[in-house]
Amino acid sequence: MKNKKTILSASVLFFLGTYAFGQEKEKDSVKTNAVEEVVVLGSRAGARSKTDSPVPVDVFNIKETSVVLPQSSIGQILNAVAPSFTSTIQTNSDGTDHLDPAQLRGLGPDQVLVLVNGKRRHTSALVNVNGTPGRGTVGTDLNSIPSFALNRIEVLRDGASAQYGSDAIAGVINLELKKDIGKLTGQVSYGGNLTPTANDHTGNFDGQNIQVDLNYGNKIGNKGGFYNITWSSQFRNPTFRAGTESGAIYNAYNAIEKRALNDGVNLSSLFSNINNVPNSQQLINYIHQYAQGVSYFSPQFQNQIQAANTIGALQGLLKGDFTDQELAYRGLDRKDFNMQVGQSKLNNHQLFANIEVPVNDNWKVYTFGGYSFRHGSSGGFYRKPNQSRTFTGLYPDGYLPQIGTDIQDLSLSAGIKGNWDGWNIDFSNTFGQNSFTYNIRNTGNTSLRFASPDEFDAGGLRFSQNTINLDFSKKYDVWNGINVAFGAEHRYENFKITQGDEASYTTYDAAGNVWNNTSPRGTDFFGNALPGGSQVFSGFKPVNAVDKNRQAVAAYADVEFNFTNWLLVDAAARYENYSDFGSTFNYKLASRIKVAPNFNVRLAGSTGFRAPSIHQIYYNVTSTLFTNGQLLEVGTFSNDSEIAGLLEMPKLKQETSKSASVGFTYRIPSASLSFTADGYFTRINNRIILTDQFLRSEVPPAAQAVLDAQGINAAQFFTNAIDTETKGIDLVISHNVRFSGLKLDNSFAANISETRKVGDIHSSGLLQSPNLEKIYFSEKSRVYLEEAVPRVKASLSHTLTWKNASFYLRNTYFGKVTGADIIDVNGDGVVGFNEHQQIGHKIITDLSLAYQFTKNVGLTLGVNNLFDIYPDKNLTASTNNDQFIYSRSTSQFGQNGRYVFTRLNFNF
């Protein structure tokens, strides 16, 4: 802690000291940078400086900073450098383990629009249905784009639906691709987590990561044409952050079963349904015989077993916990039964290209896009031998199922743009597709018993989007200039769910046939029915399979008035019509007032919307979720399903928003110092959420019949349930100075935000009762929405360059968050309905040093999380038998600890 405070204090003093030095030495040897960064996002009038923009825009030069940044993926880079942005690696949350939900200003992952070279990017196929921030949303897969392909990232921190369409409630992120020509550049990086908590808290090194990035560009013709191509490959090992499994693993029956197996007798082969054993006496005799081989059974217990002459009597005796004794007998350790808690294993390969070719002096054609393939593997909950979900006839020690995910992403944009009679015209077509395919390994369909495979194709998800744009803009020499822009858009979307193998979703009866809801089920020794479907992730059923389309058309107009050199006003309006829910009209008004040559005031107000994603309308599946200490089969039913109709759930409609912001920018050119501060407020009505689980016992009889037919214990739905208000402030201070061959860049940025549910829950139909409304929008859902993401986040960074060396230092403050589990925090023996663990604030320090040995070769050494900081540990009630030492339901900075890396940089 002392070192951390020292580094932070030195960092602040360094910032202030260089500012003072810059002012004092202005007339001597200091050379300030007179060229300010320009932005194109947020305005259709062309580039302007950041401080002259009527809305707040951050610019991050990825091409330059990639040499020293410890992070390599877009999401993790932005999480480190942009306080208003939050994204962390998830764990034990199915497909979300391989796609990190990203949020802006504390709003949802689906309330920020992502552009590439100014064109709308398609979203992911994945629907986040597990217990993580952003639950119930569909975000954009930022990990499918190589960061090495980027020149810079622009982040518009203001509502912009009237300009860019659906999803831009929180803001817009624009990824600008490289246009470099004439050289090959590359990076080879190797790193891993050097921390005492590695390998389930035994220490050493894990999470090894190897990444290779290559970029090459060259000219096409002699009129400014070019192509630029990027290839990136990443090989990431998992991290292990579980503690030591502390729960019951083996019972007395498991011990006897093991002794029988050692003698070549498989007790599970003697029955398929314990209530109908062909030769029950043989089974009883074997239990009597092999119980005598369990040396740690007390004489009294041995006598009780030998005296039990019915299966029912033995069932009552053999449930007792003998974990520690049996572990010693089998030569195993409790850690052998740990879950894989931490980042998932991941192999990622990406190809991206950016191409422009002039047709003549006024027109050029362009295309850009890429392909990525990502294979991930993550662990589920351990299937222990004392659980009915484990068929011990095949797995006497249980097993850790693995969720394999193949993610493919394809995008291609092509168009022509140019000038005709003073009009700038851009006509383009952008296609994108993202797919998730699930392959479940090291698992079983327990109901199949001995006939179960250990690997299943569980089906998959696919989302496709095609967008056609036609844009016009023209500047008029009126007043100090007027820019008129208008255009139209057509968007086609398709969402598809593909069913899995029959065995991945089917429950079989005791005879090995598909269970017909009446035939006898297979059971374990204690009479518990054996569950069907692939354990940890049941496959998509034929009834889940969908192939749905929709279309949307839009028209917009955007006029920017420069009335004088001190007053700018931007007005925009947009109309959109969707084939599945109707139309919406939105507008925006923004202004920048130049109070003094270097002091601007800016303000904006807008309405916005987010169309329900096609995924949210049609997604339906049966999943295995860990809920309140139980593994339950849970049905997520589509908005147009039979049970949704029985419960009188309304059809999904668009979210609507009203946003306002006001701020100022101030520059001190003589010191190369700039300040921006912006306060904002966003009200969102009819926000779409995923409800919690309505248990079978809580829904009407007609709905119960539907649940029974599907074999579902609980149901959840997407619905327009709540209204929210978000308010906050962004502060950015930038400074750079040049003196005596040194180049120093300093930056401080902070975000303070708060999101709250306001008003009543929009319950409807048969779910309109106070008790059910707590499930409609539960206390856990409230925490995910309001408190699982830091309300305060700030970063202070410095980059010092001298000759061939660069030194980078960044401190990032992550404010406190709240765990979603409802537990007895104060230890008074009473669990309050809103009693949660508070997870405290932390400061993470990143440090790196880069040296350019020649003009072609350089080397970077660095560390992320220098002081090996972890979140506060979970209280015991939230650890799941000491497996989740740190919370998996919050989004701060992850739980991997210190990451050290080296990076070889080259260009030819």
N, C-alpha and C positions, 0 to 999 in steps of 0.2 A: 504493500500500500504506500509506503514511504517513497519508493522509486517511482510509482505511478504519479504521485502528486508532484514529485520533482520534475518529471518530464513534462507534465501539463503546465506547471508554473513557468518552466523555462520556455515552453512553446508560446505562452501568452506574452511573456516579456520580450521574446524574440520578435513577435509581431509588432508590438508597440515600439520597441527600440528601433527597428528598421524604418518605421514610419517617421519617427523623430529624426533619425539620421537622414532620411530622404529629404526632409524639409530644410534641415540645417545645411546640407551640402549641395543644395540645388544649384547654386551659382558656381560650384567648384567642379567636381568630376562626375556628378551623378547624371546618368542619361535615363530619362523616363521613357516609358513606352507610350507613344502618342496614338497608336493605332488601337482602337477599342474593338472588341468582338462584335460582330454583327449577327443578327438573327433573321430568319425568314418565316419562322413559325409564328402563328398568331395574327398574321397580316397577309393579304394578297397583293400588297403594294410593292413588294420587293424587300430587299435587305435594309435594315437600319440597326443602329447600335442598340445594345441591350438596355441601356438606361433611357433611350428615347422611345422605347416600345410602350404602348398604352396598357400592356398586360405583362405580368412577370414571366420571364423566360430565362431558364438556366442553360448554359452552354458548357459542355464537358468535352474537351479535346482528347478523345480516346487515342488517336494515332500517336500523339506525343507522350501521353502519360502511361501508355501500355508498357513502356520499358520499365517503369518503377512500381507500378501498382501490384500489390500482392494478389488481388483478385483477377480472374480471367474471364468469367462469364458476365454477360450484360447485367443480369439481375443482381449479382453480388457486387459488381462495380458500382452500380447505382445505389445499392443499399449502403455502401461505404461512403460515397461522396455526396449524395443528395439527401439531406435530412428529411425532406418531404416524402421520400420514397422508402418503402419497407418491403423487404423480401428475404426470407431465410429458408435454408434447406430443412425440409420436413422429415419426420421419421415415423415409421410404422403407420402409414396412412395410405396404403395401397398405391395407386398410380400417382398420387400427389407427391410421393417420395422422389419422383423423377421430374417433377415440374413444380417449381417453387412459386406459390401465389405471390403476386406483386401488387402493392397498393400505393396510391398517391394521396397525400393529405388525409390519411386515415379512412378513406372511402374504399369501396370494394374493388377487387381485381377486375371486375367487368365494368367498372365505371371510369376507366382510363382507356383512351384510344391510342393505339400504336400505329404509327406510319413508318414506312420505309421509303426514303427519297420522296416524301410527301404523299405517298399513296397508301391507302388503307391496308393494313395487315390483317390477315385472317386470324381468328381466335383458335384456341386449342380444341381438340375433340373431347378432352377430359372435362367431366363435371366433378367439382370438388364436393364430395358428399360426406367426407369424414370430419373428425373433430379437430379442425385447424382453423386459424383465421381465414376469412374468405369462404367459409362453408356455404355451399349452395350456389356458388358463382362459377362462371366460365371465363377464364382469363386468356391472355395471349402468351404463347410459349416463347419467351425471350431466349431460352436456352437453345432454340433451334437456329439461331443466327450467330455466326462466329464474331466475337468482338473484334478480332483482328481485321475483319472486313470493313470496319467502320472508320470514318474520318472523325466524326464527332456525334454527340447526342444532344438534342435540344429537348428540354422539358418545359412545356407550357403549363404553368400552375394556375389555371383559371378555366372556368366552364366555357366550353367552346362548341356545344352541340349545334348552335345556329350557323357555325362556320363549317364544321367537319362532320356533323351528323351524329348518329347514335353512339353511345358509350362515352362521349367526351364530357361527362359531368364533372369529374375531378380535374381533368386536364388532358393533355396530349403529349405523347413522347414520339419524337421524330428521329429515326436512325438514318444518318446520312452516310452513304457508302463512299469508300475511297475512289479517287480518280487518278491516283499516282501512275506515272508512266516511266519507262526507261530503266527500271531496276527490279531486282528480286530482293524482297525483304523476308525475314523469318525470325522465329523464336523457337527455342527448344527449352521447355521448362520442366523442372523436377522438384517436387516438394512433398511434404507430409506433415502429420501432426506429431510434434515432439512434446509430449506431455505426460505427467504421471498418471493421468486418467485413461491413457490409451489402453487398448486391449482389455476392456472391462475392469479398469482401475488397477491393472497390474503394472502399468508403465510401459516405457519404451516408445515405439514409433508405429503409427498406423495411418490409414487414409492416404497412402502413397498416390501421388498424381503425376502422370507424365502427359505433357501436351506438346504437340508440334503444330506450329502455325507457319504457313507460307503465303506470300502475296506477290503477285507479279502483274505488271501493267505495261502497256506499250501503246504507241500511236497507231491510229488507223487513218491513213491518208495524211494530207498536209493542211487540213482546215480545222483542226481541233478535235478530230475524232480520237477515240481511245477505247481500250478494253482493260479491265482490271479484274483479276481472278484471285480468290482466296480459298485455300484449303486448310482445314483444321481437324486434327485428330486428338482425342483426349482418352486416356485410360486411367480411370479413377477407382481406387480400392475403397472398400467400406471402412467406416470407423466403428468402434465398439465402445459404447458408453454405459452399458448395463452395470448394475452392481453385482450382487450374488443372489441367485434365486433362493428365497427364504420360505417359500410355501411348501405344502405337502406335495410329494412326487410319487412315492410308492405306498401302496397299502399292503395288508397281509396277503391278499389274494395275488398281487403282483409277485410277491416273494415266492409263494408256492408255485405259481405259474412258471417262474424262472427255473426253479429246481426241476420241474417236470421237463421243461425244454432242454435242460442240460442232459437229461436222460433220454431225449428223443421223443418225448410225449408233448404234443401241443394241445393243451386243454381246450382251446377255442375250436378245435376240429371236432369236439364231441357234442357241440350244440350250435345252433344258429339262433334259436330263440330259447332263452333259459326257462321260459314257462312251458315249453314243450320239448323236453329232452328225451330222445329215443331210449337211452339207457342211462337214467339218472343215477342209478346205483354205481355204475362204472365211474362216472364223474366224481361222485362222493368218495368212492374208494381211493381214486387217484389223489384227491385233495388230502384225505387222511394219510396216505402213504408219503406224499412229498412234503407235507407240513412238517414231518419229523426231520426233514433235512434242513430246516431253517433253525440254525443253532441258537439264534438270539431270542426265539420265542421262549417265554418263561414256562416252567413246568405246568403252572396253573393254566396258562393259555393253551398249551398243547393238550391238556386234558379236556378243555372246553371244546376244542376242535374235534378231538376224537369222539367226544360224546354227542356231537351234532350229526344227526343221521338224516337230515333233510336239507335240500338246497336252501330253503328259506332260513333254516337255522344257521347255516354257514354264511349266508349273505349278511345276516345280522352281526356275525363275529368278525368277518374278514375286511371290514371297511376301515379299520383303524390305521393310523399313520405310522409307518415304520421306515420313514425316508432315510434318516441318518444311518441306521443299521444296514439297510439294503444298499445304500451308496458304498459303504465300506466293503460289503461283500462283493459288489460288482466292480470295485476298483474305480469308481467314478467320483466326481466332485460336483458340488452344487452348481458351479459355474458351467459345467457341461450342459446344463438345462437353461442357460440364459437365452433370452431373445437377442436378436441382432438390432440393438438400439444405436442409432447414429445415421450418418449419411449412407446412402445406398451405393452399391457397386454400379459403375456406369462406364460404358464405352460409347463414345460420341464421335461421329464423323460428319463433316460439313463441307459443302462446296458452294461458293457464292460468286456471282459475277455481276459486273456493272459495265455496260457498254453504251457508247454514244457514237453515232456516225452522221456527220452533216450531209444533207442532200444538196443544199446550195447555201448561199450566204445568209438566207433567212430561215431555213427549215432544217431540222435534224430528227432522225429517228433514234429511239433509245430502247433498251431493254435491260432488265436486271432481275435477279431472282436466284434461287438456289435450291439445294436438296440437302437434307440432313437425315441421318439414321442414327438412332440412339437406342442402345440396349441396356436396360437397367435390371437389377436384381435386388430385391429387398426382402427382409424377413417379416413373418407375421408373428402371432402369438404361439409360443411353444405348446405343442400338443403333448401333454404329460401322460404317462402310463396309467395314472389313476383316474383319468377322465373318460367318459363314454364316447367322446369324439375321437379317441385313439383306439384303433383295433390292435390290441397287443398280440394277437396271433401272428401279425406281421412285424409289428414295431414294439417289442417288449420294453424298450427304453423311451418310447415316444419319438417325436421328430419335430424339427423346426421347418415348417413349410416356407417355400420361397415363391415370391410373386415376381415372375419375369415379365418385363414390359418392353415391347418393341415399338418405338415411336418413329414414325416417318413423317417428314414435313417437306412439302413441295410448294414452291412459289415461282411465278413468272409474271412479270409486268412488261408490257410493250406498248409503245405509243409513238406519236409524232407531235412535235411542238415547234412553234415558230411565230413569225410576225407577218400579219397581213393587214395592210393599210392602217398601221398603228395599233392594231389589236394583237395582243399576245394570246395565242390559241394553243391549247394542249388537249389532245384526244388520246385516250389510253384505255387499255384493257388489263386488268390485274386478276390473276387466278391464284388461289391458294388452297392447299389441302393439308390437313393434319390428321393422323390416325394413330390409335393406340390398339395394340394387339396383346392380349394377355396369355402367357404360357405359365401355368402353375406347376412347380416342380417340387420334388421331395415331399410329396403329400399323398393323400389317398381319398377315395370315396369310401367312407367307413362302412356304409350300408352294403357295399360289395364284398366286404370281408377279404377273403383270400384272393378273390378275382380282381381286386382293385389294381389299376395301373398306378404308377407313382408320378405320372406327368399328364397334364391335361391342357388341351387348347380350350381356353375359356371364352373365346370370341373376342369381339373388339368394338371400337368406336371409330367413326370417321366423320369429319366435318369438311365440307368443300364450300368455297365461296368464289364467285366471279363478279367483278365490279367493272362497269364501264363508266368512264368519266369524260365529259366534254366541258372544258373550262375556257372562259374568255376574260380578258382584263385589258384595260386601256387607261392611260394617264391623260388628263386634260390640263392644259395650262390655264387654270382658273384659280383666282386667289393665289395661294402658294402651292396649288396643285390639288387635283381631285383624281382619285383612282376608282374606277368603276369595274367591278368584277361580277360575273354571274356564271351559272353553269347548271348542269344536270347530271344525274347519276342513276344508274340502274344496277341493282344488286340481286344476284341469285344465290340462294343458300340451300345446302342439302345436309341433312344429318342422318347417319345410318348406324344402326346397331346390328352386329352380326352375331348369330347364335354360336355357342360353343359346342364341343363334343357332347353327345348325349350323357356320358358318364360324368361330365363336369357339372351338370345341374340336376341330375335325376336321383331320386330316392328309390332304392330297390328293396324288395321284401325279403323275408327269410329264405325263400326259395331261389333268390337271385333274379326274380322278374321285376319289371317296373311296378312299383307299389301303386295299387289302385285305390288307396285310401281305406280299404277294408281288409285286405289280406294281411296276415301276421307279419309284423316288422321283425327284422333281426335285432337282437339285444346283446348287451354285454352281460357279464356274469351277474350283475346286480339288478338286471331287469330293465335298464335304461335303453330306450330305443336308439338304434344306431343312425346317426344323421346321414343324409345323402348329399350329393354334390361334392365337388373338390373342396377339401378343407382349406380354410383361410380366404378363399375367393371362389364362390360358386359361379359357374359359367352363366352366360346370358342364355335364357331359355328361348324356344321358338316364339313364345308369346311376347317376349321382350323385343324381338327383332322388329325394327322399323326402318323405313326408307322414306323420309319426308322432305318435302321441298317448300320453299316460300320465295317470294319476290318482293322487292321494295323499289320504289322510284322516288326520286327527290329532285327538287329544284331550289337553288339558292341565289341570293343577291347580296353583294357586299360593297358598300361605298365608303371610301375613306376621304374625309374632307380636311385639308390643311388650310384652315381659314386664314391663319397668319403664321408667322414663324414661331409663335408661342402657343397656338391652340390647334390641336388635332382631335378630330372626332371620327370614330369608326362605327358604322351601323351595318348590321347583318341580319338577314332573315332567311329561314329555311323551311320548306314544306316537304314532308315525307309521307308516303302511303305504303303500308305493309299489307300483303295479301291475307295475313292471318289475324290481324287485330284492328286494322283501321289506320287513321292518319293522325298526324301531329304537326303543329306549326310552332316554331320557336324563333326568338329574336335575341339580339345582343346589341348593346350600346356601350362603347368604350371611349375614353378620352384621355389625352395627355396635355397637361397645361405646363408650359415652361415658365415658371415663376421667376427664375433667374437663369443666366446662361448655363449654369451647371446644376440647377436644381429644378426637378420636375415633380409634379403631382399627377398621379394617374388614378383613374377610377373606372369601374366597369360594372354593368348589371346585365343579367341575361336570364332567359329561361332555357331549359334543357330537357333532354329525355334520354331514356335508354329502353330500347325495345327489348321485350323478353327474348332471350336467346332461344333459338330453335331447339337447342339442347334442353333447356328448362321446360319447354312445352312437351317434349316427347320422350325425355329420358325416363326409363323404367328398368328396374333390375332387382334381383334378390341378392343381398350382400350379407357377409358375416361381419357384424360390428360388435365391438367390446363396449358394453353399456352397463353402467352401474354394477360392475364386477361380474357381468354375465356375457357370454357369447350368444347373441341372438341372430336368428335369420330375420332380416328386415326387408320389407318390400318398399321400394321407392316407386310409387305409382305415378304415371304420367297425368298431366292436367286434364286430358280428355278420356281417362280410363273409366271403367264401369264403377269402380268403388268411389272415385272422385265424384261421379254423378250421384251415387247413392248418398254421399255425404253432403251433396249440394255445394261442392266447391266451385267457386266462380272461375271462368276462363281467365287466363293470365292476360294482363294488359300492360302498357308501357309504364315505366317509372317516369315521373315528371319532377323537374327541379326548378328552383329559383336561386340564383347566385348573385352575390354582390361582393365587390372588393374595392379597397381604396389603399393607396400607398404613395410612396415618394422615392425618388432616386436622387442621389447627390454625388457629384464628382469633384475631386480636387486634382485637376490635371497635373499640377506642379509636383504632386507627390504620387501620381499614378494610383490614386486611392478612390474607390467608389463604394457607396452605401446604397442598399435598397431595402425597403421594408414594406410589406404588404399585409394588410389584414383582410380576412375573407369570411364569408358566411354562405352556407349552402343548405337549403331546405329541400329534402327529397320526399315526395309523397308516393305512396303505394309501392314501397320498396319490396322487391321480390326476395323472399327467403325460403330456405328449406326448413319445414317444420321439424320438431322433434318427433319421437315415435309415439303414435297412438296405439296402445296395446289392444289386443283383441277384446279383452274384457271391457274396454272403455267405449267401444263403438256400438252402434245399433245392431240388432239381430240380422237385418238384411246385409249389412256390411260384413258382419261376422261370417256369413255364409261364403262371401267372396274370398275372404282371408283364408278360410278353411280349404276352399278349393285350390288355392295357390300354395298351401302349406306354409303360410306366413304367420309369424307371431306378432308382428307389429307393422304399421304402415306409416309412411311419411310422404309429404307432398310439397311441391313448389306452389307458392301463393303470394299474392300482393298483400302482405300482412301488416306492415308498419310504416310509419313516417319517421324521418330522422332529421336532426339538425346538426350541422358541423360548423364549427367556428374555430378560427386560429389566426396565427400570424407567422409570416416567413421573414427572416432577416438574413441578408447576405452582405458581407464586407469583403472586398477584393483589393489587393494591393500588390504591386510589383515594382521592382527597382533594379537598376543596373549601375554598378560602380566597380571600377578597377578590375574589369574582366569577370566580375561576378554577376550572376543573374538570380534574383530572388523573387519567388511568387508566393504570396501568402493569401489564404482564404479562410474566412469564418462564415459558417452558415448555420442557421438554427430554424427549427420548426416547432411550434407549439400549437397543438390542435386538440379538439375534443368533439367526439361524436356522441349524440344522445338520441335514444328513441323518445319521441314526443307523441302525446295523444294516446288514444285507445288502440288496442290491437284490432285489426280488421278481420275478426272471426266471422264465420258465416254458416248458414245452414244448420246441420245437426251438431256442429262443433261449437255452437254459441252457448257456452256455459263457463262460469269462472274457473272451474277445475280444468276444463279442457283448454282454456286459453293459456294456461301455464305451460301446456305442451305445445300449443300453437307457436308461441314465441317464449321459449323457456328461459330460465335464469342462465343456463350455459350459453344459449344463443345470444343473450344480452351481453355476456362477457366477451364472446368472440367479436361482437360488433363494437363494443364501447371501450374495452379495457385490455384486450389481448395484444394490442399493438401500442408501442410507446406513445404517450401523448407529448412527450418532449424528446427531441433528438437534435443533436448539434455536432458539428465537426469543425476542427481547426487544423488546417494543413499548411505545410511549407515545402517548397521545392527549391533547393539551392544548387545552382549549376556553376561550376568553375572549371574552365578549360574542358577536359575530357571526363570530368567526374560530375555526378548528380547525386544529391542527397535528398531523401524524401522522408518526411515525418508527418504523421496524422494522428490526432486524438479524436475519437468519436464518442460522444456521450449518448447512451441509450437510457431513456427514462424508465421508470418502474412500469410493470405490467401486472395483470391479475390472472392467476390460474383459473381455469373454467370449472375445475372440480369443486363440488360443494362438500366441505369437510369440516370437522371440528378443529378449527384453527387455534382457538384459545384454550383448548383442553378442558373445558368445563363439563364435558360429557353430553352437551346439547349441540346438535347441528342446526344452525340457523338456515333459513331458506336462501339467504344471500351471503353465506359465510364462505369466503374464499381466501386462499393464500396470496399475499402480496409478494411479488418478486422484485427485488430492489433494483435501483439504477446502477449502471456500471459504465466505466470508461475503457475503451479498447484502443490500444496504441499500435500503430503500424509503422514499421521502419524499414527502409531499404537504401542500398547504395549501388549505383550503377557506374561502371567505368568503361569508356570506349578506348580499347587498346590500339586499334587502328581505325581508319575511316570505315572499315568494313566489318569489324568484329568488336563486340562489347560483351560485358558480363554484368549481371545484376545478382546481388545477394540481398535477401530480405526476410522479414518475418511479419506475419499478421497476428495480432493479439500477442504482443511482445511479452506481457506479464502473465500470460496463461490464465486469463480471467474466464470464469464460468458464471452462468446464472446462479441465483440462490438455489439451493437444493430443495427438492420437493419434500413436503412433510410426508411422514410414513404412509398416511392414508391414500396418497396419490401415486405411490411408487409401484403399485401392482407387484407386490412381493419383492421390492428392491430392484425392479427392472428399470423403471423410469426414474433415475436419480434426479434428472432435470425435467422440467415441464416440456411436453410435446404439443401443448395446445396454445402456446404463445409465440410471438414473433419479435424477438429482440435481435440477437446476433448469433444464434445457434449454440451448439453444445460440443463443438469439436476441439476447442482449446487452441493452444499455440500452433501456428502453421509456419514452418520454415521452408524457404524455397531458394533455388538458384535458377537463373535464366540466361541462356546464351542468345545474344542478339546479333544478327548479321544482315548485311545487305551487299549486293553486288550489282 
